[in-house]
Each structure stands twice: as C-alpha cells, then as structure tokens.
Amino acid sequence: MRFGDAAGFALASLGKRRLRTFLTAAGVTIGIGALVCMISFGKGMQKNVTEAFKSADLFNSIMVMPGGPSEAVGDPDEPGGRRAERAARTDAVLDDAAVAEILKVPGVLTAYPEINFPALVGLEGEEEFRLVQVVPAAVAASPAVRVKWGRTYTTDNEAGVIVSRSFARRLGAKDPAAVVGKALRITSVSFDVGKLASLDLAKLFAGGGLPVAQEHYDFPILGVTEATAFGAGGPGLGQNDVFMPPGPARGIKRLPITSVWDVFRMTGGGLGYSAVSVKLGSLRELEAVKSKIRGMGFSTFALADQFEEVTRAFFFMDMILAAVGMIAIVVAALGIVNTMVMSILERFREIGVMKAVGAGDGDIKRIFFFESGAIGLLGGAAGCLLGWGTSLLINRIVNLYLSRQEGMPAIDYFAFPAWMFVGAMGFSLLVSLAAGNYPARRAARVDPVVALRHD
C-alpha cells in the first residue's frame, strides 16, 4: 500500500466520524492549550524579571555591608565544608571614609550609602507611615528611579522629593501629574533633650514616656515615578515610595537607629551605615572589586552571583507549570486510545477485507498511525491557537485590573518564543502516535477469516 493510499484511507475514516474526531481532537486542543498557556507564563515571568534587572543595571551592582564574623564557603551541608572569614577586619565601620575608600577601587563608578528613616508622610490631610529613602541626585537621574511625571532633583542639596505613583494614589491623588509641585509633609521622630533630663526609667520600661518629639518638614514634590510590576530599581529602591537628596535629609532631625540591627552595630564602637550600594563599570570587574572590598573588612552581596539560582528557580517553576498542563495531555491521550479502539470494533470487517485483498500488517498499522497522527496535529495546531488566545485574554484582564487598582503600566506576562509552538506541535504528534500504538498493533493482529465472518 502506497503512502498516499494509507493517508487517504485514514482521512476518509476520520471524515466519516466527524463528531467523534472533533471531540477527540478537542481533548488534545485543551491539553496543548493548557500546556502552552502554562509554559508561556513561566517564560514571560522570567523574561520580565531578567529585563527589569538589566534595565536597572542590577547585574553591575554590589551591596556592601559591615563585616560579620564568618560566612560559608561552598556547600555547608557537605562533609568537611569549611568556613572562611568574611572580612579581614571585623571592626571596620562602614562610614563616609569607607565610602570614599570604596570609590577609589578600580572599576567602581559610584558608591552611595543606603540611608532610610521611618516617617509619617502626608499629602493634603492624608498620611501614611513610610520609609524615606535618601538617594543622591546622580542615582535619582539613573534608570533606577524612573520619573515619568515632573522631574528629578538636579543636585544633592535641592529641596524636594520624589514619590511613587502607587503611593500618590494611596494618598488620594488620582492624577500623578497634578501632584507635582504640591507640598509633602514629612514628620520624623527624634530625641527630645528636655525629656532626657527628666527621664523616668520606671515609666520608660513600662512602655510610656519615651523621650522623643515629632518634627515636621515640608518639601515640594518634584516628580512621580512610574509604577513597575517587578520593582525595578537599584538595591532597595524598588521597595520605597519616597526619595529625597542627601542635603535636605541631613537637616531632618531623626533617631540614629532604624532597626534592632543598628543597636548591635553600635556595640562595636561605631554605627556607620547599614549598607552601601556600589555600581560597577562592567560585570567583568565584579570579582576583583568584591575581593578588594572584602579586604577592607566588609561583606558583599551581588545579584549576579545569585542569578544562577534565580534561573534554576524559574526552571523548576516551568517544570511545575508544564506538569500541570501534562495532566490534560494524558487525558487527551486516553481519549485517542478510546477513539481508535472503537474504530477497530466498528471497522472489524473492513480491516478483514483489506487484509484479504493483500494489505499487510504494516499497512494496517500505517493507516491507524495516520489517523492518530492527524488527530494529534489537528489538536496541536488548535491548541497552540487556544493557548495563545487565552494567554492574551488573561494578560489583558490582569493589566486592566492592575491599571485601575494600582496604576500599574501594561506589561506582557506571557512570552511566546517560536520554539514553544514548534515544540507543542511536535509533542502533540508524539503523544498521539504513542496513544495510537496499541490500537494500531491490535488492528494489525485481526484475523481476516474471523473478520470476514463478522456480522
């Protein structure tokens, strides 16, 4: 039997049973559609996160922290795992002198301390507790702080602040552009010298009578940042809603500590900064700069070192999403087996006639493989369209919801590389052929004498 004859027999048989063929192919369509939708979501998330980090130049950034006693080297769970000193000088203080020393390291472009303090931030009667981030003008003008409405401050001493769009919305401002120029009140807490002189320790330990006072400061809003779905920004910038330059920040009276970790650092003789952000000129200089900084007595953290773990996490997420989609594929494969077995029972006499006139076992198998393969290809193509259309619909609904609730910009949460569609079609064909293997072998074993006697 020629190739074309086998294909013609298969397509004719499927055409005679249109409803059954449609329902079986629909099962494959749903399975492939679910698989495409799941995988495209995982790939879209990975693409968006990676692009957000690259646009903010996070891979060329190092977070410098005060040196600790030790850190693990290699896998700490392995037998004989060793530990090395995190810093050569554990008493090193991360202060302005240390920042100046870091700036002298070859390959370092900028370095600035991570300074933030808690404050009550208000706009036209609406107030919320927030951490105010102190950011130099050079960093505020970089892609790390994406000002969309208004402008950023041009010098480190300019009196003004930048707020995020989401924070402005929470304070009742629906139009971000209308917020520019309005006064933002920052209320900080500082030690009250007068209360310290008459401090009642018993009352203090009872939870009352703290020797603090509130200080109020008004700053014009210079700009509003665009909301981002993945917190794009420099280390620590994506989590804050209020930014101000170092000059005005030095004039704000506030507590010298912002967390319990600052208390532990004070016991070492100097408070210093909790962290310093360092920007490099090239990723190739990462290891050399980290080595120099650790030699100064500080510990380092680089996102580039953790990117392999991030990639591995996305890989496992893709596998989990694909496993969920595979459930529908398995159900569709069972539907193909059921359809093909029913076809054998209905065409039992027809198979006997074909074998009686000279068709061999291989010819019968070929016909049934063609039928199952056609169902797989048809369902795979329709499944790719279904997965693509469903993903676009979900993406549109999510963007519409987030834009109304949080003011988030539209973003593509799904990615559709060409290999995914080709792989989905090939996988659908392989699954359908595997599902048709048992019916094809069963049809080939039909005895023509018994089949011709079959009523």
Residue pairs with C-beta under 8 A, 6 or more apart in sequence:
1 359
1 360
1 363
1 366
6 363
6 366
6 367
6 370
7 370
9 367
9 370
10 367
10 368
10 370
10 371
10 374
11 370
11 374
13 343
13 347
13 367
13 371
14 21
14 371
14 374
14 375
15 21
17 343
20 339
20 342
21 339
21 375
23 335
24 332
24 335
24 336
24 339
24 375
24 379
25 375
25 378
25 379
25 382
26 379
26 382
27 328
27 331
27 332
27 335
27 336
27 379
28 329
28 332
28 335
28 336
28 375
28 376
28 378
28 379
28 380
28 382
28 383
28 428
28 431
28 432
29 379
29 380
29 382
29 383
29 386
30 328
30 332
30 383
30 386
31 325
31 326
31 328
31 329
31 330
31 331
31 332
31 379
31 383
32 329
32 332
32 379
32 380
32 382
32 383
32 384
32 386
32 387
32 424
32 427
32 428
33 382
33 383
33 384
33 385
33 386
33 387
33 390
34 324
34 325
34 328
34 387
35 322
35 325
35 326
35 328
35 329
35 383
35 387
35 424
35 427
36 325
36 383
36 384
36 386
36 387
36 388
36 391
36 420
36 421
36 424
37 325
37 387
37 390
37 391
37 394
37 414
38 321
38 322
38 324
38 325
39 318
39 321
39 322
39 325
39 420
40 387
40 388
40 391
40 414
40 415
40 416
40 420
41 321
41 391
41 413
41 414
42 314
42 317
42 318
42 321
43 318
43 414
43 415
43 417
43 420
44 412
44 413
44 414
44 415
45 314
45 317
45 413
46 311
46 314
46 318
46 415
47 415
48 229
48 230
48 411
48 412
48 413
49 230
49 310
49 314
52 228
52 229
52 230
52 231
52 232
53 59
53 232
53 303
55 143
55 232
56 143
56 144
56 232
56 233
56 234
57 142
57 143
57 144
57 234
57 279
58 234
58 235
58 303
59 283
59 303
59 304
59 307
60 279
60 280
60 281
60 282
60 283
60 286
60 304
61 234
61 235
61 277
61 278
61 279
61 280
61 302
61 303
62 277
62 278
62 280
62 286
62 289
62 290
62 293
62 300
62 301
62 302
63 114
63 235
63 275
63 276
63 277
63 278
63 300
63 301
63 302
64 94
64 102
64 111
64 275
64 276
64 277
64 278
64 293
64 298
64 299
64 300
65 94
65 274
65 275
65 276
65 298
65 299
65 300
65 301
66 92
66 93
66 94
66 265
66 272
66 274
66 298
66 299
67 86
67 87
67 89
67 90
67 92
67 294
67 297
67 298
67 299
68 86
68 87
68 90
68 299
69 85
69 86
69 90
70 83
70 84
70 85
70 86
71 83
71 84
71 86
71 299
72 81
72 83
73 81
73 82
73 83
73 84
74 81
74 82
75 81
76 83
86 294
86 299
87 294
87 296
87 297
87 298
87 299
88 294
88 295
88 296
88 297
89 296
89 297
90 297
91 268
91 269
91 297
92 98
92 296
92 297
92 298
93 268
93 269
93 270
93 271
93 272
94 113
94 272
94 273
94 274
94 275
94 276
94 298
95 270
95 272
95 273
96 113
98 272
98 276
98 296
98 298
99 111
99 112
99 113
99 273
99 276
101 296
102 108
102 111
102 276
102 278
102 293
102 296
103 110
103 111
105 289
105 292
105 293
106 285
106 288
106 289
107 280
107 281
107 282
107 285
107 288
107 289
108 278
108 279
108 280
108 281
108 289
109 279
109 280
109 281
110 136
110 138
110 139
110 278
110 279
111 276
111 277
111 278
111 279
112 135
112 136
112 139
112 276
112 277
113 134
113 273
113 275
113 276
113 277
114 235
114 236
114 273
114 274
114 275
114 276
114 277
115 133
115 134
115 246
115 249
115 273
116 131
116 132
116 133
116 134
116 236
116 240
116 258
117 131
117 132
117 134
117 188
117 252
117 254
117 255
117 258
118 129
118 130
118 131
118 132
118 188
118 189
118 258
119 129
119 130
119 131
119 132
119 186
119 187
119 188
119 189
119 242
119 254
120 127
120 128
120 129
120 130
120 186
120 187
120 214
121 127
121 128
121 129
121 130
121 132
121 167
121 184
121 185
121 186
121 187
121 241
121 242
122 128
122 171
122 184
122 185
122 187
123 168
123 171
123 172
123 173
123 179
123 182
123 183
123 184
123 185
123 221
124 171
124 172
124 182
126 170
126 171
126 172
127 171
127 185
127 187
128 167
128 170
128 171
130 167
130 240
130 241
130 242
131 239
131 240
131 242
131 258
132 161
132 186
132 240
132 242
132 243
132 244
132 249
133 236
133 237
133 240
133 242
133 243
133 244
134 243
134 244
134 245
134 246
134 249
135 145
135 237
135 243
135 244
135 245
136 156
136 245
136 246
137 152
137 153
137 154
137 155
137 156
137 158
137 245
139 145
139 234
139 237
139 277
140 147
140 152
140 153
140 162
140 243
140 245
141 152
141 154
142 234
143 232
144 232
144 233
144 234
144 237
145 152
145 162
145 225
145 233
145 234
145 237
145 243
146 225
146 226
146 228
146 232
146 233
147 162
147 223
147 224
147 225
147 226
148 165
148 176
148 223
148 224
148 225
148 226
149 165
149 176
149 177
149 179
149 180
149 223
149 224
150 162
150 177
150 180
150 181
150 221
150 222
150 223
150 224
151 222
151 223
152 162
152 222
152 223
153 160
153 162
153 222
153 244
153 245
155 245
155 247
156 245
156 246
156 247
157 245
157 246
157 247
157 248
158 222
158 245
158 247
158 248
159 219
159 220
159 247
159 248
160 219
160 220
160 221
160 222
160 244
160 245
160 248
161 184
161 186
161 219
161 220
161 221
161 222
161 242
161 243
161 244
162 221
162 222
162 223
162 224
162 225
162 242
162 243
162 244
163 179
163 184
163 221
163 223
163 224
163 225
163 241
163 242
163 243
164 224
164 225
164 227
164 240
164 241
164 242
165 176
165 224
165 225
165 226
165 227
165 407
166 227
166 241
166 406
166 407
167 241
167 242
168 176
168 179
168 224
169 406
169 407
173 179
176 224
176 407
177 224
179 221
179 224
180 221
180 222
180 223
180 224
181 220
181 221
182 220
182 221
183 218
183 219
183 220
183 221
184 218
184 219
184 220
184 221
184 242
185 216
185 217
185 218
186 216
186 217
186 218
186 219
186 242
186 252
187 214
187 215
187 216
187 217
188 214
188 215
188 217
188 252
188 253
188 254
189 212
189 213
189 214
189 215
189 254
189 255
190 212
190 213
190 215
190 253
190 254
190 255
191 211
191 212
191 213
191 255
192 211
192 212
192 213
195 209
195 210
195 211
195 212
195 213
196 211
199 209
199 211
200 209
203 209
204 210
204 211
212 255
215 252
215 253
215 254
217 248
217 251
217 252
219 244
219 248
225 243
226 409
227 406
227 407
227 408
227 409
228 238
228 408
228 409
229 402
229 408
229 409
229 411
230 238
231 238
231 239
232 238
234 277
234 279
235 275
235 277
235 303
236 275
236 277
237 243
256 262
256 271
257 263
257 266
257 271
258 274
259 274
261 274
262 271
262 274
265 271
265 272
265 274
278 289
278 293
280 286
280 289
283 304
286 302
286 304
290 300
290 302
293 300
294 300
329 427
329 431
332 379
332 431
333 431
333 432
333 434
333 435
334 435
336 372
336 375
336 376
336 431
336 432
336 435
336 436
337 435
337 436
337 438
337 439
339 375
340 368
340 371
340 372
340 435
340 436
340 439
340 440
341 438
341 439
341 442
343 368
343 371
343 439
344 351
344 368
344 439
344 442
344 443
344 446
348 446
348 451
348 454
349 451
349 452
349 454
351 364
351 443
351 446
351 448
351 451
352 446
352 447
352 448
352 449
352 450
352 451
352 452
352 454
353 448
353 451
353 452
354 363
354 364
355 364
355 446
355 448
355 451
356 448
356 452
361 444
361 445
362 444
364 440
364 443
364 444
364 446
365 440
365 441
365 443
365 444
367 443
368 436
368 439
368 440
368 443
369 433
369 436
369 437
369 440
371 436
372 432
372 433
372 435
372 436
372 439
372 440
373 429
373 432
373 433
373 436
375 432
376 428
376 429
376 430
376 431
376 432
376 433
376 435
377 425
377 428
377 429
377 432
379 428
379 432
380 424
380 425
380 427
380 428
380 429
381 425
383 424
383 428
384 421
384 424
384 425
387 424
388 416
391 414
391 416
392 414
394 413
394 414
395 412
395 413
395 414
398 413
399 408
399 410
399 411
402 408
403 409
403 410
